[in-house]
Amino acid sequence: MGCNSSVAYRRSEKAIRAAILIQNWYRFTKARLETRRRYSLSIFQSIEYADEQDQLQLANFFTFMLDHCTHPDSVSHILTSPGVSQVVDEGLSLTEFENRIDVPDSYYGPRLSFPLTVEDANALLHAFRNEQLLHARYVLQLLCETRRVLKEMPNITHLSTSYSKEITVCGDLHGNLDDLLLIFYKNGLPSEQNPYVFNGDFVDRGKNSMEILIILFAFLLIYPNDLHLNRGNHEDYIMNLRYGFTKEVSKKYKDHGKLILCLLRDVFSWLPLATIIDSKVLILHGGISDTTDLDFLNALERSKLKSLMRPPKSVRDRQDQLKERIPTTRLSKHIANQNVAGKTQHISSSGSTESSGSNLPPDPALKEWKQILDILWSDPRSQNGCTPNKSRGGGCYFGPDVTAKLFERYNLKMLIRSHEFKPEGYEISHDGKVITIFSASNYYEEGSNRGAYIKLNPELIPRFVQYQVSKYTRRQNLQERVGTIESSALKSLREKIYAHRSELTSAFAQYDLNSTGRISVSDWAAAMESVLQLELPWRMLRAQLVQMTPNGEADYMSCFYDLKIGQPTKEVQPALVETLCRYRRDLEIIFNIIDKDHSGERIRIRSSSSQILQKEQRTIFKCEGFPPLPFELTSSCRNRSLATCTIRSTWMMPPMLFTSMSERNVRTRIASTKSCLYSGWGTWFSTDSTCTANLISHGVIWQV
């Protein structure tokens, strides 16, 4: 008996040890996968915020150009034609749209009749599930009716709960129609017994922004007291140029896209700014600052600000006056240092460029702009205080003390905001006083995150409902899902690295005094952060981004080994390709503005001396880099093989890179461009500079 019990004891001991080993292995594997998932999401978010900084910088550049280089009467026609602006200003009625736009018999989509009914909304849901489009006439009628209803709403909507119903609060959707349909499936359609608050950012990034707007606007018309919409920072026509919504509308509604976009610009400006439930719960898109004034926000004229990317004229004039007070040499050095460091100017109430010692009189337009900017762009942080939001380039970071101060002033209990990606779809901060809700699942990549919405009962206790639209990830295990997210994140990061190859190479060389091609890991990480400024865990990422030598140093040029450009063209210098990679999003915005018919084929650049650079045959002319500026050509180019043109600018201009592609793959490229200094924020220092560009032609005649 004793022998048997001893054997049994040894077997159980081995089993326990084996179970512990398996448990440790499992925990270690899960921890590694979670680490990979977290740094992948950090990469996505850092690149997203850096992209928003670029958007603010480009918007400021466009603002300068519109203010200084266009006739006042032509500014409104940059994005729309004169006829479109006139039609929108006239405020056409529903019957006039019926008379102007015919619906063909071949159209099998929903046919709306106003006032809308629940049956119309169900017809829209059914059509969009089957990837049908709503005809342009009905879209325009819907937008006109939506604008009429929104105009009657206050800046801050006040709601109250009752014991018979809960209020559902949804965050960012960003064009993900599947998420909206899943919310309605799980939570029910909007109705008098099932009220909703949608907290902004309905559009951009996703491919079904237009369908989401149509559904939400339809339910708003049917239940104006039970479905509520707040404005987000992406309900902004300049943001839409960069993040896809403008392109989506132009593609889906080619004949009436301009009119739809112009109407949407007006509709977005009339969206309410915030919602308050039972005088206790404040719902707004971004956040608050130490100067947020809800009474002031409720009284201002919200429709004046069509875009926060383009401040009011009085604000821009005020900024120009402040710049004029700073000596030119100081300003030049200041901006040069900003460009070297990779920083961008910040816009917020707490980080304003306006000095505290300024003697300029207070400007009401400036206060209105800053107040709205802060509630649409700000993010909470765990540290006390209110500081500029350097990650996004706009708004501020607000701490628990700022939240407590606002709550005490207005007797609030909770702040619900969106605006920020969260892996689980929501996050609670500031000791439970601030809730972030994000309703777009799979935001960065399939399987990257859950979406969520909030159910608020009469006791104002939040209940979170999470979900995730799964098309492919159900067939993948956890390791495969994390691998997909990680691969996509690293691909985006490598593109960013390649776009800054020249600066990174120079930064590496500063640490490699003996030109060995190797530096320490800490020096490599410092160089990466100094150039890219993404605040990423570079040491953790070194295994994926750089090759290590046997003695533990980083072979820094290996960062670029696996970054290859498909089908390289011999006459294109590496610097040109690098520049195109860096500014490709800016280029897309510029092309969308210049290409009025959205054909992608014809772009004409006109110089300030009324000369026209035209293309022969059916050559497609594209400018790649910064937008073309008014210029004078001091010599003509008529050489089929090689021509040198001297471009004398009327002010200092950014680098211009041109590409011409014909249908026969004939290519004309500028092989080299001497860069001219550009401040990055609409300040030009020289009135007489020369840029020389070498045009390499292959069978295409350039006429001036």
C-alpha positions in Angstrom: 0.0 0.0 0.0 2.8 2.4 0.9 4.5 1.8 -2.4 1.3 2.4 -4.4 0.6 5.6 -2.5 4.1 6.9 -3.2 3.8 6.2 -6.9 0.4 8.0 -7.0 1.9 10.9 -5.1 4.8 11.2 -7.6 2.4 11.0 -10.5 0.2 13.8 -9.1 3.3 15.9 -8.4 4.4 15.5 -12.0 0.9 16.4 -13.2 0.9 19.5 -11.1 4.3 20.5 -12.4 3.2 20.0 -15.9 0.1 22.0 -15.3 2.2 24.9 -13.9 4.5 24.7 -16.9 1.6 24.8 -19.3 0.0 27.7 -17.3 3.2 29.7 -17.3 3.7 29.1 -21.0 0.1 30.2 -21.7 0.4 33.3 -19.6 3.8 34.2 -21.2 2.3 33.7 -24.7 -0.8 35.8 -23.9 1.4 38.5 -22.5 3.6 38.6 -25.6 0.6 38.8 -27.9 -1.0 41.5 -25.8 2.3 43.5 -25.9 2.4 43.1 -29.7 -1.2 44.2 -30.0 -0.7 47.2 -27.8 2.4 48.6 -29.6 0.7 47.9 -32.9 -2.3 50.1 -31.8 0.2 52.7 -30.5 1.8 52.9 -33.9 -1.6 53.4 -35.6 -2.7 56.1 -33.2 0.6 58.0 -33.3 0.6 58.0 -37.1 -3.1 59.1 -37.0 -2.3 62.1 -34.7 0.7 63.0 -36.8 -1.5 63.0 -39.8 -3.9 65.4 -38.1 -1.0 67.7 -37.4 -0.2 67.6 -41.2 -3.8 68.4 -41.9 -3.8 71.5 -39.7 -0.6 72.6 -41.3 -1.9 72.2 -44.8 -5.2 74.0 -43.9 -3.2 76.9 -42.6 -1.3 77.0 -45.9 -4.5 77.0 -47.9 -5.9 79.7 -45.6 -2.8 81.9 -46.4 -3.2 81.3 -50.1 -6.9 82.1 -50.1 -6.3 85.3 -48.1 -3.3 86.6 -50.1 -3.4 85.1 -53.6 -7.0 85.1 -54.6 -9.6 87.7 -55.4 -12.2 87.9 -52.5 -15.0 87.0 -54.8 -13.3 83.8 -56.0 -12.6 82.3 -52.6 -16.0 80.7 -52.2 -15.5 79.0 -55.6 -12.4 77.1 -54.7 -14.5 74.1 -53.6 -17.7 74.8 -55.6 -18.7 76.4 -58.8 -20.7 79.7 -58.7 -23.9 78.0 -59.7 -23.7 75.6 -56.9 -23.2 78.3 -54.3 -26.1 80.2 -55.7 -28.4 77.2 -55.6 -27.5 76.4 -51.9 -27.9 80.1 -50.9 -31.3 80.2 -52.5 -32.5 77.3 -50.4 -34.4 75.4 -53.0 -37.6 73.7 -51.9 -38.5 70.0 -52.2 -40.7 70.6 -55.2 -38.0 72.7 -57.0 -35.6 69.8 -56.7 -38.3 67.5 -58.2 -38.6 69.9 -61.1 -34.8 70.2 -61.7 -33.7 66.6 -61.2 -35.4 63.6 -62.9 -35.5 60.1 -61.4 -35.3 57.6 -64.3 -37.5 54.6 -64.5 -34.4 52.4 -64.4 -33.8 53.4 -60.8 -34.8 50.6 -58.4 -33.7 52.1 -55.1 -35.9 53.7 -52.4 -38.2 56.5 -53.5 -38.8 58.9 -50.7 -41.8 61.1 -50.1 -41.8 63.9 -47.5 -42.6 64.1 -44.7 -40.7 60.8 -44.1 -42.2 57.8 -42.3 -40.7 54.8 -40.5 -41.4 52.8 -43.7 -39.1 55.2 -45.6 -36.3 54.7 -43.0 -36.7 50.9 -43.2 -36.5 51.1 -47.0 -33.2 53.0 -46.7 -31.8 50.4 -44.3 -32.8 47.5 -46.6 -31.3 49.3 -49.7 -28.0 50.1 -48.0 -27.7 46.5 -46.7 -27.8 45.5 -50.4 -25.3 48.2 -51.4 -27.8 50.3 -53.3 -27.5 54.1 -53.7 -30.1 56.6 -52.9 -30.9 58.8 -55.9 -29.3 62.3 -55.8 -32.7 64.0 -55.9 -33.8 62.4 -52.7 -30.4 63.0 -51.1 -30.7 66.8 -51.8 -34.3 66.9 -50.6 -33.2 65.0 -47.4 -30.4 67.5 -46.8 -32.6 70.5 -47.3 -35.2 69.2 -44.8 -32.4 68.3 -42.4 -31.0 71.8 -42.5 -34.4 73.2 -41.9 -34.9 71.1 -38.8 -31.3 71.7 -37.5 -31.7 75.5 -37.8 -34.5 75.3 -35.2 -32.4 73.5 -32.6 -30.3 75.2 -29.9 -26.5 74.9 -29.7 -26.8 72.7 -26.6 -29.7 70.3 -26.5 -31.3 69.5 -23.1 -32.8 66.0 -22.6 -34.5 64.2 -19.7 -34.8 60.6 -18.9 -37.8 58.8 -17.6 -38.5 55.5 -15.9 -39.9 54.0 -19.0 -36.9 54.5 -21.2 -33.1 54.6 -21.4 -31.0 56.9 -23.6 -28.4 55.3 -25.8 -25.2 57.3 -26.5 -23.0 56.3 -29.5 -19.5 57.5 -30.4 -17.5 57.8 -33.6 -18.8 55.7 -36.5 -16.4 57.0 -39.2 -18.2 55.6 -42.2 -18.6 52.1 -40.8 -22.1 51.2 -41.8 -21.9 47.7 -40.4 -21.4 49.1 -37.0 -24.5 51.3 -37.2 -26.6 48.4 -38.5 -25.3 46.2 -35.7 -26.2 48.8 -33.1 -29.7 49.0 -34.4 -29.9 45.2 -34.5 -28.8 44.8 -30.9 -30.4 47.9 -29.4 -33.4 48.6 -31.7 -34.2 51.4 -34.1 -34.6 55.0 -32.9 -38.1 55.7 -31.6 -40.0 57.7 -29.0 -39.4 54.8 -26.6 -35.7 54.3 -27.7 -33.9 57.7 -27.9 -30.4 58.0 -29.2 -27.5 60.6 -29.0 -24.9 60.2 -31.8 -21.8 62.1 -30.6 -20.1 63.2 -33.9 -17.6 61.9 -36.4 -20.2 60.1 -38.6 -18.0 60.5 -41.7 -14.5 60.0 -43.1 -12.1 57.0 -43.2 -14.9 54.4 -43.8 -16.5 53.8 -47.2 -20.1 54.3 -46.2 -20.2 57.8 -44.7 -22.9 59.0 -47.0 -25.2 56.1 -46.1 -24.7 56.7 -42.4 -25.6 60.4 -42.8 -28.7 59.5 -44.8 -29.9 57.0 -42.2 -29.3 59.4 -39.3 -30.8 62.4 -41.0 -33.9 60.3 -42.0 -34.5 59.2 -38.4 -33.9 62.8 -37.2 -36.7 64.0 -39.5 -39.0 61.2 -38.3 -38.1 61.6 -34.5 -36.7 65.1 -34.1 -37.2 64.9 -30.3 -35.7 61.4 -29.9 -32.7 61.3 -32.1 -30.0 63.8 -31.4 -26.8 64.6 -33.3 -23.7 66.4 -32.0 -21.0 67.9 -34.3 -17.6 66.2 -34.4 -14.3 67.5 -35.6 -14.8 65.5 -38.9 -18.0 67.3 -39.7 -15.8 69.8 -41.4 -15.4 70.2 -45.2 -11.7 70.7 -45.0 -11.2 67.6 -42.9 -13.4 65.7 -45.4 -10.9 66.6 -48.2 -8.2 64.7 -46.6 -9.9 61.7 -44.9 -12.1 60.5 -47.8 -15.6 61.8 -47.5 -15.3 64.3 -50.3 -13.9 61.7 -52.5 -16.7 59.2 -51.6 -19.5 61.7 -52.4 -17.8 62.7 -55.7 -17.5 59.1 -56.7 -21.0 58.1 -55.8 -22.8 61.2 -57.1 -20.7 62.4 -60.0 -23.4 64.7 -61.6 -24.6 66.3 -58.4 -21.6 65.8 -56.1 -20.7 69.5 -55.9 -24.2 70.5 -54.9 -24.4 67.7 -52.3 -21.1 68.6 -50.7 -22.0 72.3 -50.6 -25.3 71.5 -48.9 -23.5 69.2 -46.4 -21.0 71.9 -45.6 -24.0 74.1 -44.5 -25.7 71.2 -42.7 -22.6 70.3 -40.7 -22.3 73.9 -39.5 -25.9 73.7 -38.1 -25.3 70.5 -36.1 -25.7 71.1 -32.3 -22.4 71.4 -30.3 -23.4 69.4 -27.2 -26.2 67.6 -25.3 -27.0 67.7 -21.6 -29.1 65.0 -19.9 -31.1 65.7 -16.8 -28.8 68.8 -16.2 -26.2 66.3 -15.0 -24.5 64.6 -17.9 -22.7 66.6 -20.5 -22.2 65.0 -23.9 -19.8 66.5 -26.5 -17.4 65.2 -29.0 -13.9 66.1 -27.9 -13.6 67.6 -24.4 -13.2 70.8 -22.4 -10.5 73.3 -21.5 -9.9 75.6 -18.6 -11.8 78.3 -20.4 -14.8 76.3 -21.6 -18.0 78.4 -21.1 -21.2 76.5 -21.7 -23.3 79.6 -21.4 -21.2 81.3 -24.1 -21.3 78.2 -26.3 -25.1 78.1 -26.0 -25.4 81.8 -27.1 -23.0 82.0 -30.1 -24.0 81.7 -33.8 -22.7 78.2 -34.5 -23.3 78.2 -38.3 -20.7 80.9 -38.9 -17.9 78.4 -38.5 -18.1 76.2 -41.6 -14.6 74.8 -40.8 -12.5 75.1 -37.7 -9.5 74.5 -40.0 -10.1 78.0 -41.4 -10.5 80.5 -38.6 -12.6 83.7 -39.1 -11.0 86.5 -41.0 -10.7 88.7 -37.9 -8.8 85.9 -36.2 -6.4 85.5 -39.1 -5.8 89.3 -39.3 -5.2 89.4 -35.5 -2.5 86.6 -35.9 -0.9 88.6 -38.7 -0.7 91.7 -36.5 1.0 89.7 -33.8 3.5 88.3 -36.3 4.3 91.8 -37.5 5.3 92.8 -33.9 8.0 90.1 -33.9 11.3 91.1 -35.7 11.7 89.2 -38.9 15.0 87.7 -38.0 13.6 86.3 -34.7 10.6 85.0 -36.5 12.7 83.3 -39.2 14.9 81.6 -36.6 11.8 80.6 -34.6 10.1 79.0 -37.6 13.3 77.4 -38.8 13.8 75.8 -35.4 10.2 74.6 -35.5 10.7 73.0 -38.9 14.0 71.4 -37.9 12.4 69.9 -34.8 9.4 68.7 -36.8 7.0 70.6 -34.6 3.8 72.2 -35.9 2.0 75.2 -34.7 -0.7 74.5 -32.2 -4.1 76.0 -32.0 -6.1 76.1 -28.8 -7.2 78.4 -26.1 -4.5 77.3 -23.7 -1.8 77.1 -26.4 -2.6 80.2 -28.4 0.1 82.0 -30.3 -1.2 85.2 -28.9 1.0 86.6 -26.1 -0.4 87.4 -22.8 1.1 90.9 -23.0 -0.7 91.8 -26.2 -2.4 95.1 -26.2 -4.9 94.1 -29.0 -8.5 94.5 -28.0 -10.5 91.3 -27.3 -12.1 89.7 -30.4 -15.5 87.9 -30.0 -14.9 85.8 -33.1 -11.6 84.6 -31.7 -13.3 83.5 -28.5 -16.1 81.7 -30.4 -13.6 79.9 -32.6 -11.4 78.8 -29.6 -14.4 77.6 -27.6 -15.7 75.4 -30.4 -12.2 74.2 -31.2 -11.6 73.0 -27.7 -14.8 71.1 -27.3 -14.3 69.3 -30.6 -10.6 68.6 -30.5 -9.5 68.1 -26.8 -8.5 64.9 -25.0 -8.5 64.0 -21.2 -5.2 63.2 -19.4 -4.5 61.9 -15.9 -2.2 64.8 -15.0 -3.8 68.0 -13.6 -3.8 71.2 -15.7 -4.7 72.3 -19.2 -1.9 72.1 -21.8 -1.7 72.3 -25.6 -2.6 69.0 -27.4 0.7 68.6 -29.2 -0.2 65.1 -30.5 -3.1 66.3 -32.5 -2.0 69.9 -33.1 -5.3 71.3 -32.0 -7.4 71.6 -28.8 -5.9 70.8 -25.4 -5.2 68.1 -22.8 -7.4 68.6 -19.8 -6.8 67.0 -16.4 -9.0 66.0 -13.5 -8.8 69.4 -11.9 -10.2 71.0 -15.1 -13.1 68.5 -15.1 -13.9 69.1 -11.4 -13.9 72.9 -11.9 -16.4 72.7 -14.8 -18.6 70.2 -12.8 -18.6 72.5 -9.8 -19.5 75.5 -11.9 -22.4 73.9 -13.7 -23.4 71.2 -11.2 -22.6 68.3 -13.5 -22.0 64.7 -12.6 -20.5 63.1 -15.8 -18.9 64.0 -19.1 -19.3 61.6 -22.0 -17.1 62.3 -25.0 -15.8 60.4 -28.0 -13.0 61.5 -30.5 -10.4 59.0 -29.3 -9.8 55.4 -30.3 -10.2 52.9 -27.5 -9.3 49.2 -27.9 -12.3 48.0 -25.8 -14.7 50.7 -27.3 -14.8 52.7 -24.1 -12.6 54.0 -21.3 -13.3 55.6 -17.9 -11.1 58.3 -16.5 -10.9 61.2 -14.0 -12.3 59.0 -11.2 -15.3 57.9 -13.2 -16.3 61.4 -14.2 -15.2 61.2 -17.8 -16.2 58.4 -20.2 -14.8 58.0 -23.7 -17.1 56.1 -26.0 -15.9 54.9 -29.5 -18.4 53.0 -31.7 -16.3 52.2 -34.8 -15.0 48.6 -34.4 -12.1 47.4 -36.6 -11.0 51.0 -36.8 -7.4 50.5 -37.8 -7.5 47.0 -39.1 -9.8 44.0 -39.0 -9.8 42.8 -35.4 -8.0 45.8 -34.0 -10.7 46.9 -31.6 -14.2 46.6 -30.3 -16.9 49.2 -30.6 -19.3 50.2 -27.8 -22.3 52.3 -26.9 -23.7 53.5 -23.5 -27.1 52.9 -22.1 -28.1 55.6 -19.5 -30.9 54.8 -17.1 -32.9 57.4 -15.1 -30.3 57.1 -12.2 -27.7 58.1 -14.8 -25.7 54.9 -14.2 -23.9 54.0 -17.5 -24.1 50.4 -18.9 -21.7 49.6 -21.6 -22.5 47.3 -24.5 -19.5 46.1 -26.6 -19.5 44.5 -30.0 -17.3 43.8 -33.0 -18.3 43.3 -36.6 -16.5 40.1 -37.7 -16.2 39.2 -41.3 -12.9 37.4 -41.4 -11.5 37.3 -37.8 -13.9 34.6 -36.6 -11.9 32.1 -38.7 -8.6 33.3 -37.2 -7.1 32.4 -33.8 -5.7 35.1 -31.5 -2.2 34.8 -32.7 -3.3 35.2 -36.4 -5.4 38.2 -35.5 -2.6 39.9 -33.7 -0.3 39.1 -36.5 -2.6 40.8 -39.0 -2.8 43.9 -36.9 0.9 44.0 -36.3 1.8 43.5 -39.9 -0.5 46.4 -41.0 0.9 48.7 -38.3 4.5 48.0 -39.2 3.7 48.5 -42.8 2.3 52.0 -42.1 5.3 52.8 -39.9 7.8 51.7 -42.5 6.1 54.0 -45.0 6.6 56.8 -42.5 10.3 55.8 -42.1 10.9 55.8 -45.8 9.2 59.2 -46.2 11.8 60.6 -43.8 14.8 58.7 -45.0 17.0 61.7 -45.6 16.4 63.2 -42.2 16.9 59.8 -40.5 20.1 59.2 -42.3 21.5 62.6 -41.2 20.3 61.9 -37.6 22.0 58.5 -37.6 25.2 60.1 -38.9 25.4 62.5 -36.0 25.8 59.5 -33.7 28.1 57.6 -36.0 31.2 59.8 -35.9 33.5 57.2 -37.4 31.0 56.3 -40.2 30.9 52.6 -39.2 27.2 52.2 -40.1 26.5 51.1 -36.6 25.3 52.9 -33.5 24.0 51.9 -30.1 20.3 50.9 -29.6 19.7 54.0 -27.4 21.2 56.3 -30.1 19.2 54.6 -32.8 16.0 55.1 -30.7 16.8 58.7 -30.0 17.4 59.4 -33.7 14.1 57.8 -34.7 12.2 59.8 -32.1 13.9 63.1 -32.9 12.9 62.9 -36.6 9.5 61.1 -36.5 8.3 62.3 -33.1 5.7 59.5 -32.8 6.4 58.8 -29.1 6.7 55.0 -29.8 8.6 52.4 -27.8 11.5 52.2 -30.3 13.6 49.9 -28.2 10.8 47.3 -28.2 10.3 47.8 -32.0 14.0 47.4 -32.9 13.6 43.7 -33.7 11.0 44.5 -36.4 12.7 47.6 -37.8 16.5 47.3 -37.7 19.1 44.5 -37.9 21.4 44.0 -34.9 25.1 43.2 -35.1 26.6 40.4 -32.9 27.9 43.0 -30.4 24.4 44.5 -29.9 24.6 47.6 -32.1 22.1 48.7 -34.6 22.9 48.6 -38.4 20.9 51.7 -38.9 20.8 51.6 -42.8 19.0 48.3 -42.5 15.9 50.3 -41.6 15.5 50.9 -45.3 16.5 47.5 -46.6 13.0 46.1 -47.0 11.5 49.3 -48.3 11.3 48.9 -52.0 9.5 50.8 -54.7 7.8 48.7 -57.3 8.8 49.3 -60.9 11.3 52.1 -60.3 11.9 54.7 -63.0 15.6 55.3 -63.8 15.2 59.1 -64.3 13.6 59.6 -60.9 16.0 60.4 -58.0 15.4 58.8 -54.6 14.7 62.2 -53.1 11.8 62.7 -55.4 10.2 59.3 -54.4 10.7 60.1 -50.7 9.0 63.5 -51.1 6.1 61.9 -52.9 5.6 59.3 -50.1 5.7 62.0 -47.5 3.2 64.3 -49.1 0.9 61.9 -50.9 -2.1 62.7 -48.6 -1.6 66.4 -49.2 -1.4 65.8 -52.9 -4.7 64.0 -52.9 -6.4 67.0 -51.3 -4.8 69.3 -53.8 -5.8 67.1 -56.7 -9.4 66.9 -55.4 -9.6 70.7 -55.4 -8.0 71.3 -58.8 -9.7 68.4 -60.6 -13.2 70.0 -60.8 -14.8 67.1 -62.7 -13.1 64.5 -60.6 -11.9 62.6 -63.6 -8.3 62.4 -62.4 -7.2 63.3 -65.9 -6.9 67.0 -66.6 -5.2 69.5 -64.5 -4.1 72.9 -65.8 -1.8 75.2 -64.0 -2.0 79.0 -64.7 0.8 81.3 -63.8 0.5 84.8 -62.4 1.4 86.3 -65.7 -1.6 84.6 -67.4 0.7 82.1 -69.1 -0.7 78.6 -69.4 1.4 75.4 -69.2 -0.6 73.0 -71.4 -0.2 69.3 -72.1 0.0 67.8 -75.6 -2.0 64.9 -76.9 -3.8 63.2 -73.9 -1.0 63.6 -71.4 -2.1 63.7 -67.7 -0.4 66.5 -65.9 0.0 66.1 -62.1 2.0 68.1 -59.6 3.5 66.1 -56.8 4.9 67.7 -53.6 3.4 71.0 -52.5 0.6 72.8 -54.4 1.6 74.9 -57.4 1.9 78.6 -56.7 1.6 81.6 -59.1 4.9 81.9 -60.9 6.7 83.4 -63.9 8.7 81.4 -66.3 11.7 83.4 -67.4 12.6 81.0 -70.2 10.5 78.8 -72.5 10.8 75.0 -72.7 10.4 73.5 -76.1 13.1 70.8 -76.0 12.0 67.2 -76.5 15.1 65.7 -74.7 16.2 68.1 -72.0 15.2 71.5 -71.0 16.1 73.8 -68.1 13.5 76.3 -66.9 14.2 79.0 -64.4 11.1 79.7 -62.3 11.2 83.1 -60.6 8.6 83.3 -57.9 6.9 86.5 -56.8 7.4 85.2 -53.2 9.3 82.4 -51.5 7.7 79.1 -52.7 7.9 75.5 -51.5 9.5 72.7 -53.6 7.5 71.8 -56.7 7.7 68.4 -58.3 5.9 67.5 -61.5 5.1 64.3 -63.2 3.4 63.8 -66.5 2.1 60.5 -67.7 0.4 59.9 -71.1 -1.7 56.9 -72.1 1.3 55.5 -73.8 3.3 55.5 -70.5 5.3 58.5 -71.7 6.8 60.1 -68.7 8.1 63.5 -68.0 9.6 64.1 -64.6 11.6 66.7 -62.8 14.7 64.9 -61.9 16.0 67.4 -59.4 14.6 70.5 -57.7 16.5 72.9 -55.6 14.3 73.4 -52.6 13.3 76.9 -51.6 12.7 77.7 -48.0 9.0 77.5 -46.9 8.1 78.4 -43.4 5.2 75.9 -43.2 2.7 78.3 -41.8 1.9 80.9 -44.4 4.8 83.3 -43.7 7.0 84.1 -46.7 10.2 85.9 -46.1 11.7 86.6 -49.5 10.2 88.4 -52.5 12.8 87.3 -55.1 14.0 83.8 -55.2 14.9 81.4 -58.0 14.2 77.7 -58.3 15.7 75.7 -61.1 14.1 72.5 -62.4 15.4 70.1 -65.0 12.7 68.7 -67.2 13.4 65.3 -68.8 11.0 64.8 -71.7 10.2 61.7 -73.7 8.1 62.6 -76.7 6.0 65.2 -74.9 6.3 68.9 -76.0 5.8 71.5 -73.2 4.4 74.8 -74.5 4.5 78.1 -72.7 
